[in-house]
């Protein structure tokens, strides 16, 4: 009976929320784990699930050494499922909403330096069709800050090389316009004009396809893991020793924009974040040096005061669009509050990207 409710929920996610196959698979597998746990406790109906059962399930995941983020994700998925069940009047309340997720260790996004990015982006052999494709994928991931699923979903009609714009479908099938720089435009143009036609000619059935990035047989890439495999190949070729994922390039995109002076709200729009707080995490990376400046400039420079000033003042200025370099230049003991509040927030985000105008 519980599995029938799960199936209805998955259909709802697909038809009404536009969930990707990846999301559907994850939700299905992980909520099914809870259903199996509930059955072991002799609970077979959604109506009989209570807070104690959910907490017991989370405790079992903790004992099995699941990461707190993984446990929290499963709880959020279960909450979402219960919201649907309440909406459909299958249950009266959402017990998962009464359970708190485990505390998360605060981690900062991993990112590559600009020099490392140059090494990585220079690795593909662009004399071959696959090399042209891979160069275009890497440049686009970094230049536009795309997610794996977003680059997988790109079609030919979504690419406008003249305006350097991509139409992207993000989480929940939300559409946004992503901007690319000149190196990415050139890489895409080379792939579209030379590499892609050669790959398409290898397609056994000779059927046309609008999918932008093709595999070596001329068909769509098999899964998002293919993007990770392509990236891993060039990470090794570039001699990078750290763990790099497609999301690392997205983190690098955001971090380098902020380092270049882009304002938070513009970066939020470019990343497709629904909440500005999600974007604010990058200020902890890009403004790390400003904490030292605050420590020297603030008359009461204990750690607690620095943390409070940084989050309540410096980050707030960034949210309004202030240039971090301008903040650093003016943040001195003799600087008046009026001078700080007059910082000019107007910046152009694309110009802040290290590969906005340079040649590849």
C-alpha positions, 0 to 999 in steps of 0.5 A, spaced: 500 500 500 505 504 501 509 503 495 502 505 491 502 511 494 510 512 492 508 511 485 503 516 485 508 521 488 513 519 483 508 520 477 506 527 480 513 529 480 514 527 473 508 530 470 507 536 475 514 538 477 518 536 471 523 532 475 528 529 471 529 521 471 535 522 475 531 525 481 525 520 480 530 514 481 533 517 487 526 519 490 524 512 488 530 508 491 531 512 497 523 513 499 523 505 498 528 504 503 524 507 508 518 503 506 522 497 507 524 499 514 517 501 516 515 494 513 521 491 518 517 494 524 510 492 521 508 498 519 504 497 512 500 504 511 502 511 510 497 513 515 501 509 521 507 512 520 509 517 526 515 521 528 518 515 532 518 511 526 522 516 522 527 518 528 528 510 528 529 510 521 534 516 521 538 513 527 539 506 523 542 510 517 546 514 522 549 507 525 550 505 518 555 510 517 551 515 512 553 522 511 549 527 515 547 530 508 545 523 505 540 522 511 538 529 511 536 529 503 532 522 505 528 526 510 527 532 505 525 527 500 520 523 505 517 530 507 516 532 500 512 525 499 508 526 505 506 533 503 503 530 496 500 525 500 496 530 505 494 534 499 491 528 496 488 526 503 491 520 503 494 522 510 492 527 515 498 530 517 506 530 515 510 527 521 516 528 517 515 535 518 516 534 525 523 531 525 529 535 524 535 533 520 542 532 523 546 537 523 551 538 517 558 540 518 560 546 515 564 545 509 566 550 503 565 549 496 571 546 493 574 550 487 580 550 482 584 556 481 584 560 475 591 557 473 588 550 474 582 552 470 587 554 464 591 547 465 584 543 465 581 547 459 587 546 455 587 539 456 583 536 450 586 535 443 581 539 439 584 536 432 579 530 433 571 530 433 571 528 441 576 532 443 572 538 440 566 536 444 570 535 450 573 542 450 566 545 448 563 541 454 569 543 459 568 551 457 561 551 457 561 548 464 566 553 467 563 559 463 556 558 464 556 555 471 552 549 469 550 543 472 551 536 469 543 535 468 543 542 464 549 541 460 546 534 458 539 537 456 542 542 451 539 542 444 542 545 438 536 550 438 538 552 445 545 555 443 545 562 440 553 563 439 551 570 436 549 573 443 553 568 447 547 565 450 544 558 452 537 557 454 538 552 460 533 548 463 534 547 471 531 544 477 524 543 476 524 545 469 525 552 470 528 556 464 533 561 465 538 564 460 546 562 461 551 567 459 558 564 456 564 568 454 568 568 448 573 562 449 566 558 450 563 561 444 569 559 440 569 552 443 562 551 441 562 554 434 568 549 432 564 543 435 558 545 432 561 546 425 566 541 425 566 536 431 558 534 431 557 533 424 563 528 424 560 524 430 553 525 427 555 521 421 557 515 425 550 514 427 548 507 425 540 509 423 542 516 420 537 519 424 537 527 425 538 529 433 537 536 436 541 533 442 547 538 442 553 533 445 553 527 442 557 520 443 562 517 439 557 513 435 553 520 434 547 518 439 546 522 446 551 521 451 548 515 455 548 518 462 550 524 467 556 519 469 559 520 462 560 528 463 564 526 469 568 521 466 570 526 460 572 531 466 576 525 470 580 524 463 582 531 463 583 532 470 588 526 470 591 529 463 592 536 467 596 533 473 591 536 478 591 532 484 585 534 488 578 531 487 574 534 481 567 534 479 562 537 474 560 541 480 567 543 482 567 547 475 560 550 477 563 552 484 569 555 480 565 559 476 561 562 482 568 564 486 571 567 480 566 571 478 565 574 486 573 575 486 572 579 479 567 583 483 561 581 480 555 582 485 551 576 489 544 577 486 547 577 479 551 570 480 545 568 484 541 569 477 546 566 473 547 560 477 539 559 477 539 559 485 532 560 488 535 563 494 540 568 495 542 564 501 545 558 497 549 563 493 552 567 499 556 560 501 561 563 496 562 569 500 566 565 505 571 563 500 572 569 496 572 574 502 576 570 506 582 575 506 577 580 508 576 577 515 583 579 516 582 586 514 576 586 519 581 583 524 586 589 523 581 594 522 576 593 527 577 596 534 574 590 538 577 584 533 576 578 537 573 572 533 566 573 535 566 580 533 569 579 527 564 573 525 558 578 527 561 584 523 563 579 517 556 576 516 552 582 518 556 587 514 561 585 509 556 580 506 550 584 506 554 589 502 556 583 497 549 582 497 547 589 495 553 588 489 559 592 493 566 590 490 570 586 495 576 589 492 573 596 494 571 594 501 578 591 502 581 598 500 576 602 504 575 597 510 580 601 515 580 604 522 579 611 520 574 609 515 567 612 516 560 608 516 558 613 511 564 612 506 562 604 507 555 605 505 557 609 499 560 603 496 558 603 488 554 596 487 554 597 480 558 591 476 558 587 470 558 580 472 560 577 465 566 582 465 568 579 472 569 572 469 576 570 468 574 567 461 569 573 459 574 576 453 580 572 453 582 567 447 582 560 449 
